[in-house]
Amino acid sequence: MTFKKKKSLGQHFLNDNSVIDRMIEAIDFDASMNPFLEVGPGEGKLTAGLLKEEGIDLWLVEKDDRLPAMLIKRFPALKGKIIHQDVLRIKVNELFDQPISLVGNYPYNISSQIVFLVLEQRANIPFMMGMFQKEVAVRLASKSKSKSYGVLSVLTQVYYDVEYLFDVPPESFNPPPKVWSGVMKMTRKEEEPEMDAAFFKHLVKTAFQQRRKKLSNAIKALLPFMENVPEEYLDKRPDNLSVEDYIRLAQCKLV
């Protein structure tokens, strides 16, 4: 059965088997026995590929109320493992008693929100792989001094190693989106830096609100709450500071 795609849910169903094969190859299944949660399985193309992996504990989360019944019919083994819910309302620690790996062809209209969900629940999500609008995927993996480097880059890379894997053209989907897509993966770092995480987030967001100004002007309102700020940082623009530089700045917060 073929469903009319809902624009409101950002539905573009992946139908290119070669892309699916490359996505699955990007997962190191041997490194983790964690359950896998696939976001927005649609008609189940990626699901079918994942289920070929021996011993995988696969769960699905799908918001579209038309799809769970079809998915259960196609994949009887997943009965009782399809979560009919908005992924943005998911609380991993309430659904699983162990960390999970997140995979999927993520809806483009909520892609950044999904990343922030992962960051907030990073203690329970050590690995994430999937497809985003190319612009977002590139931004996640970008380094300092590039045009696409920004808030999302820094807030993600402080906790995860991010790797951009490959481009995906519009014709790999039904219906084809108007933009290219990109597949990336994120592997959580073993340790988090010692700093005030809330201040770090506020600092980064404040800095990039005025990314064309010197840092001394961009974070002027925060400087009274900081000490021993490296002078060489203050003359740089926010997009010329590395993730490590922002960690150092956050550690300058007055106790």
TIVO-167463 format. One line per 3 residues: their letters; for each residue x, y, z of N, C-alpha, C. Coordinates in steps of 0.05 Angstrom, whole numbers, plus 5000, padded with zeros to 4 digits. Each point is the difference from the previous one (the first is absolute). Example, Ala and Ser with C-alpha at 12.3 -4.5 7.8 and 13.67 -1.06 7.14 Angstrom:
BEGIN
as	5264,4886,5156,4982,5024,5000,5018,5024,5000  4993,5021,4986,5016,5024,5001,4985,5022,5014
***
This chain:
BEGIN
mtf	5017,4976,5000,4983,5024,5000,5017,5025,5000  4993,5019,4983,5015,5025,4999,4984,5022,5012  5013,5017,5017,4986,5021,5014,5006,5027,4986
kkk	4980,5017,5001,5004,5027,4992,5017,5014,5021  5022,5011,4992,5019,5012,5019,4989,5026,5011  5005,5003,5026,4990,5024,5014,5022,5021,5002
ksl	4994,5023,4987,5020,5022,5002,5004,5009,5028  4978,4999,5016,5002,5010,5028,5019,4983,5016  5006,4976,4992,5018,4982,5014,5028,4999,4987
gqh	5003,5016,4979,5025,5000,4985,5007,4974,4988  4981,4985,4990,5004,4973,4990,5012,4999,4972  5024,4989,4999,5013,4993,4974,5012,4972,5005
fln	4987,4980,4990,5008,4972,5006,5023,4992,4982  5021,4990,5013,5024,4990,4986,4994,4975,4985  5007,4999,4975,4994,4976,4984,5024,4990,4983
dns	5024,5009,5008,5025,4993,4985,5015,4979,5017  5000,4976,4991,5012,4978,5015,5030,5004,5004  5013,5012,4980,5029,5004,5003,5007,5020,5023
vid	4982,5020,5003,5004,5019,5022,4995,4986,5027  4980,4984,5001,4994,4985,5024,5023,4982,5008  5012,4986,4980,5023,4983,5005,5023,5016,5012
rmi	5005,5023,4989,5022,5017,5009,4995,5010,5029  4975,5007,5006,4993,5008,5027,5005,4978,5020  4992,4976,4993,5003,4978,5019,5029,4993,5003
eai	5016,5002,4979,5029,4995,5002,5014,5019,5019  4988,5024,5004,5012,5020,5018,4997,4994,5029  4983,4980,5006,4995,4992,5028,5019,4978,5009
dfd	5013,5003,5022,5017,4979,5011,4983,4984,5019  4986,4980,4990,4982,4984,5016,5015,4985,5022  5025,4992,4994,5015,4984,5019,5008,5016,5025
asm	5001,5027,4997,5010,5016,5022,4979,5005,5022  4975,4994,4993,4978,5005,5019,4978,4980,4997  4991,4991,5023,4977,4982,5001,4975,5015,5008
npf	5001,5027,4999,4978,5016,5008,4976,4996,4981  4976,5005,5010,4977,5000,4981,5003,5023,4980  4988,4997,4977,5000,5021,4979,4972,5010,4998
lev	4998,5027,5000,4974,5013,4997,5000,5015,4973  4984,4990,4981,4998,5014,4974,4978,5021,5001  5007,5024,4992,4981,5022,5000,4988,5003,4973
gpg	4973,5002,4999,4986,5004,4975,5005,4979,4979  4994,4975,5005,5006,4978,4981,4985,5002,4974  4978,5015,4999,4984,5002,4975,4989,4974,4992
egk	5007,4992,4975,4990,4974,4990,5019,4977,5005  5022,5005,5015,5017,4979,5010,5023,4991,4983  5010,5017,4982,5023,4992,4983,5026,4997,5017
lta	5006,5020,5017,5023,4998,5017,4995,4978,5021  4976,4998,5010,4993,4979,5020,5007,4973,4990  4993,4994,4975,5005,4973,4988,5030,4995,4999
gll	5016,5020,4994,5029,4996,4999,5011,4996,5028  4991,5014,5020,5009,4997,5027,4994,4972,5011  4976,4991,4993,4992,4974,5011,5016,4976,4989
kee	5016,5005,4979,5017,4979,4989,5024,4996,5018  5005,5019,5018,5023,4998,5018,4993,4980,5023  5017,4980,5002,4994,4978,5020,5000,5011,5028
gid	4980,4993,5015,4998,5007,5028,4992,5028,5007  4993,5017,4980,4994,5028,5005,4974,5002,5016  5000,5017,5020,4976,5006,5016,4989,5027,4989
lwl	4982,4998,4980,4991,5024,4986,4972,5008,5009  4998,5026,5006,4975,5013,5007,4995,5023,4980  4975,5007,4996,4992,5021,4982,4984,5021,5016
vek	5003,5025,4992,4983,5022,5010,4988,5014,4976  4974,5000,4998,4986,5011,4976,4976,5016,5009  4998,5025,4991,4979,5018,5008,4975,4997,4983
ddr	5003,4993,4974,4978,4998,4981,4982,4976,5008  4975,5006,5008,4983,4978,5010,4991,4980,4978  5006,5006,4975,4994,4981,4978,5020,4977,4997
lpa	5024,5004,5011,5022,4982,4994,5005,4977,5019  4996,5002,5026,5007,4978,5018,4987,4973,4992  4974,5000,4992,4987,4975,4993,5013,4988,4975
mli	5007,5017,4981,5013,4990,4976,5028,4988,5006  5014,5014,5018,5027,4991,5008,4999,4973,5015  4980,4997,5017,4997,4974,5015,4994,4978,4981
krf	4983,5006,4980,4993,4979,4980,5024,4992,4984  5017,5019,4993,5023,4994,4984,5023,4987,5017  5002,5009,5025,5021,4990,5018,4987,4989,5026
pal	4989,4976,4999,4986,4989,5024,5018,4998,5024  5026,4998,4996,5019,4998,5023,5001,5025,5016  4990,5022,4989,5001,5026,5014,4974,5006,5015
kgk	4982,4981,5001,4976,5004,5016,5007,5006,5029  4989,5022,5010,5006,5008,5027,5025,5017,5002  5013,5006,4977,5025,5015,5001,4998,5025,4982
iih	4975,5008,4993,4996,5024,4985,4987,5021,5018  5014,5021,5005,4991,5021,5018,4985,5021,4983  4974,5002,5004,4984,5019,4984,4999,5027,5015
qdv	5020,5017,4994,5004,5024,5015,5017,5020,4984  4999,5025,5008,5017,5021,4989,5028,4995,5012  5020,4997,4983,5027,4995,5011,5010,5021,5019
lri	4990,5025,4996,5010,5022,5016,4989,4998,5029  4981,4982,5004,4989,4996,5027,5013,4975,5014  5018,4987,4986,5012,4976,5010,5019,5005,5024
kvn	4997,4984,5021,5019,5000,5022,5013,4973,5000  5024,4998,4991,5013,4975,4996,5001,4984,5027  5007,5013,5022,5003,4986,5025,4974,4989,5011
elf	4977,5010,4989,4974,4990,5009,4991,4976,4983  5012,4997,4976,4992,4979,4982,5019,4976,5000  5026,5006,5006,5020,4979,4999,5016,5000,5026
dqp	5008,4976,5008,5016,4998,5025,5030,5000,4994  5007,5007,4976,5028,5003,4992,5003,5020,4978  5024,5010,4994,5004,5019,4978,4991,4988,4973
isl	4994,5018,4981,4991,4992,4974,5017,5013,4978  4998,4989,4976,5012,5013,4976,4976,5010,4984  5003,5025,4990,4978,5012,4985,5007,5000,4970
vgn	4982,4991,4983,5005,4999,4972,4975,5011,4985  5003,5008,4975,4976,5007,4985,5005,5019,4977  4980,5003,4984,4998,5021,4980,4983,5021,5013
ypy	5013,5019,5014,4987,5018,5018,4983,5021,4985  4975,5005,5009,4984,5021,4987,5014,5027,5000  5003,5011,4976,5015,5025,4998,4989,5023,5015
nis	4973,5001,5003,4988,5023,5013,5005,5001,5030  5011,4978,5012,5006,5000,5028,5029,4990,5005  5017,5001,4980,5026,4988,5002,5017,5013,5023
sqi	5001,5026,5001,5016,5013,5022,4988,4993,5027  4974,4998,5002,4987,4993,5026,5008,4972,5008  5003,4982,4981,5008,4973,5006,5029,5000,5011
vfl	5017,5016,4988,5027,5001,5010,5001,5011,5029  4984,5020,5005,4999,5011,5028,4989,4980,5019  4981,4984,4991,4989,4978,5017,5023,4981,5007
vle	5016,4993,4980,5023,4982,5005,5019,5012,5020  5006,5025,4997,5019,5014,5018,4990,5000,5028  4974,5005,5003,4988,5001,5027,5000,4972,5013
qra	4997,4979,4984,4999,4973,5010,5025,4984,4993  5022,5014,4998,5025,4987,4991,5009,4978,5018  4994,5000,5025,5008,4979,5019,4988,4973,4991
nip	4978,5001,4985,4987,4976,4992,5002,4994,4970  5014,5018,4985,5002,4996,4971,5030,5003,4992  5015,4978,5002,5029,5002,4993,5006,5001,4970
fmm	4980,4993,4984,5005,4999,4971,4975,5009,4984  5004,5015,4979,4978,5009,4983,5011,5000,4971  4983,4989,4982,5007,5000,4972,4975,5005,4984
gmf	5003,5015,4978,4977,5004,4984,5002,5022,4980  4977,5006,4988,4999,5019,4978,4986,5026,5008  5012,5022,4992,4988,5026,5004,5001,5015,4974
qke	4986,5023,4999,5004,5018,4978,5030,5006,5000  5013,5001,4976,5029,5002,4998,5010,5025,5016  4986,5021,4998,5008,5025,5014,5004,4995,5030
vav	4982,4985,5012,5001,4995,5029,5023,4980,5006  5002,4979,4984,5021,4980,5004,5028,5013,4998  5004,5018,4980,5025,5013,4997,5006,5018,5024
rla	4979,5014,5009,5003,5018,5023,5009,4985,5025  4988,4976,5004,5007,4984,5023,5030,4993,5000  5011,4994,4977,5028,4991,4998,5020,5022,4995
sks	4991,5025,4996,5018,5021,4992,5019,5009,5022  5024,5008,4992,5020,5010,5018,5002,5031,4999  5014,5011,5019,5002,5029,5001,5012,5011,4974
ksk	4994,5025,4995,5009,5016,4977,4985,4992,4974  4979,4984,5002,4983,4994,4977,4973,5014,5003  4988,5005,4977,4974,5015,5000,4978,4985,5014
syg	5001,4973,4999,4979,4984,5012,5004,4994,5030  5023,5009,5010,5006,4995,5029,4984,5019,5017  4986,4989,5020,4983,5018,5017,4992,4986,5026
vls	4978,5009,5011,4990,4990,5025,4997,4970,5000  4987,4989,4980,4994,4972,4999,5027,4984,4998  5019,5010,4986,5026,4987,4998,5013,4997,5027
vlt	5002,5023,5014,5014,5000,5026,4986,4984,5021  4974,5004,5002,4985,4986,5021,4999,4970,4996  5003,4991,4975,5000,4972,4994,5028,4988,5004
qvy	5020,5014,4989,5027,4989,5000,5014,5000,5028  4989,5015,5019,5012,4999,5026,4994,4973,5014  4979,4987,4991,4992,4974,5012,5003,4976,4982
ydv	5001,5005,4974,5000,4978,4980,5022,5004,4979  5012,4979,4991,5017,5000,4976,4981,4998,4977  5000,5019,4982,4981,5001,4978,5014,4995,4973
eyl	4989,4983,4984,5012,4994,4974,4979,5002,4978  5006,5017,4981,4983,5002,4976,5008,4977,4981  4981,4984,4992,5006,4975,4984,4997,5004,4970
fdv	4976,5007,4991,4997,5003,4971,4974,5015,4993  4999,5010,4975,4977,5015,4990,4979,4980,4989  4975,5009,5001,4978,4984,4988,4983,5018,4983
ppe	4997,4994,4974,4985,5017,4982,4970,4998,5004  4984,5020,4992,4971,5000,5004,4986,4976,4988  5010,4989,4978,4986,4978,4986,5002,4973,5016
sfn	5014,5000,5023,5001,4976,5016,4975,4998,5018  4981,5020,4998,4977,5001,5017,4974,5000,4984  4979,4993,5014,4973,5003,4990,4983,5013,5021
ppp	4990,5025,4994,5006,5016,4977,5028,5013,5003  5012,5008,4978,5027,5013,5002,4998,5027,5014  5017,5004,5020,5000,5027,5012,5013,5020,4981
kvw	4998,5025,5007,5012,5021,4983,5029,5005,5006  5010,4986,5020,5028,5004,5008,5015,4973,5001  5027,5002,5000,5016,4976,5004,5000,4992,5029
sgv	5007,4976,5005,5002,4990,5028,5028,4991,5006  5005,4996,5025,5027,4991,5009,4998,4980,5022  5016,4979,4999,5000,4980,5021,5024,5005,5018
mkm	4996,4999,5026,5021,5005,5020,4997,4981,5023  5021,4999,5017,4998,4985,5024,5013,5015,5023  4990,4995,5024,5010,5013,5024,5006,4978,5021
trk	5024,5001,5010,5009,4981,5021,5007,5015,5025  4987,4995,5021,5004,5015,5025,5029,4997,5010  5011,5022,5009,5027,5000,5011,5000,4986,5027
eee	5023,4989,5007,5001,4984,5025,4997,5018,5025  5010,5024,4999,4998,5018,5023,4989,5027,4991  4986,5014,5019,4991,5027,4995,5019,5019,5015
pem	5004,5024,4988,5018,5019,5013,4988,5010,5027  5017,5007,5018,4991,5011,5026,4993,5029,4996  4974,5006,5000,4991,5028,4997,4970,5001,5006
daa	4990,5024,5002,4971,5004,5004,4987,4997,4973  4986,4977,4995,4989,4994,4974,4979,5021,4991  4984,5009,5019,4980,5021,4993,5013,5026,4992
ffk	5021,5007,5014,5014,5025,4993,5014,4997,4972  5011,4977,4995,5013,4994,4974,4979,5005,4978  4977,4989,5003,4979,5002,4979,4992,5029,4996
hlv	4997,5014,5023,4992,5029,4998,5022,5016,4987  5025,4994,5007,5023,5014,4989,5002,4997,4970  4997,4976,4991,5002,4994,4971,4977,5014,4985
kta	4976,4998,5010,4977,5012,4987,5003,5031,4999  5010,5011,5022,5004,5029,5001,5021,5009,4980  5022,4985,4999,5022,5007,4982,4991,5001,4971
fqq	4986,4979,4991,4992,4998,4972,4977,5017,4992  4987,5013,5019,4979,5019,4993,5012,5024,4986  5026,5004,5005,5014,5022,4986,5027,4990,4989
rrk	4997,4980,4983,5024,4986,4990,5019,5017,4984  4991,5023,4990,5018,5017,4984,5015,5020,5017  4994,5002,5026,5014,5018,5017,5022,4986,5015
kls	5018,5015,5012,5020,4989,5017,4987,4987,5024  5012,4980,5011,4989,4986,5023,4996,5019,5023  5018,5019,5003,4998,5018,5023,4973,5016,4999
nai	4990,5005,4976,4974,5013,4998,4977,4980,5001  5004,4977,4988,4979,4981,4998,4991,4989,5027  5020,4997,5018,4993,4989,5027,5004,5021,5022
kal	4998,5025,4992,5005,5022,5019,4984,4997,5026  4975,4992,4997,4982,4998,5024,5009,4977,5018  5015,4981,4991,5009,4977,5016,5027,5004,5014
lpf	5016,5018,4989,5027,5004,5010,5002,5006,5030  4980,5016,5012,5002,5005,5029,4997,4974,5017  4990,4979,4988,4997,4975,5014,5022,4980,4994
men	5022,5010,4988,5022,4983,4992,5026,5012,5010  5021,4984,5003,5026,5009,5008,5022,4986,4984  5022,5013,4997,5023,4989,4986,4994,4991,4972
vpe	4984,5016,4986,4993,4994,4972,5025,5006,4983  5009,4980,4984,5024,5005,4983,4996,5023,4981  5018,5019,5002,4998,5025,4984,4998,4994,4970
eyl	5015,4979,4991,5001,4995,4971,4973,4991,4990  4982,4989,5017,4974,4992,4992,4982,5024,4994  5004,5021,5015,4981,5023,4999,5002,5015,4974
dkr	5022,4998,4986,5003,5014,4975,4991,4984,4976  4993,4974,5005,4990,4983,4978,4970,5002,4997  4991,4992,4976,4971,4997,4996,4991,4973,5010
pdn	4975,4998,5009,4990,4975,5011,5005,4975,4983  4999,5003,4973,5003,4977,4983,5029,4992,4996  5019,5016,5012,5028,4993,4998,5010,4986,5025
lsv	4982,4995,5019,5008,4986,5025,4992,4971,4997  5017,4982,5008,4995,4971,4998,4982,4991,5023  4991,4976,4999,4984,4988,5022,5016,5001,5026
edy	5026,4994,4998,5017,5000,5023,5003,5028,5012  5000,5020,4982,5001,5028,5010,4975,5007,5016  4977,4991,4990,4975,5006,5015,4999,4985,5027
irl	5012,4977,5001,5002,4986,5025,5016,5016,5020  5023,5009,4990,5018,5017,5017,4986,5025,5009  4984,5012,4983,4985,5024,5008,4980,4994,5021
aqc	4985,4978,4997,4980,4992,5020,5013,4995,5027  5024,4990,4999,5014,4995,5026,5010,5025,5014  4997,5023,4986,5007,5026,5012,4977,5011,5016
klv	4977,4987,5001,4977,5009,5015,5008,5003,5030  4992,5021,5012,5004,5004,5029,4984,4980,5016  5012,4988,5019,4987,4980,5017,4981,5013,5020
***
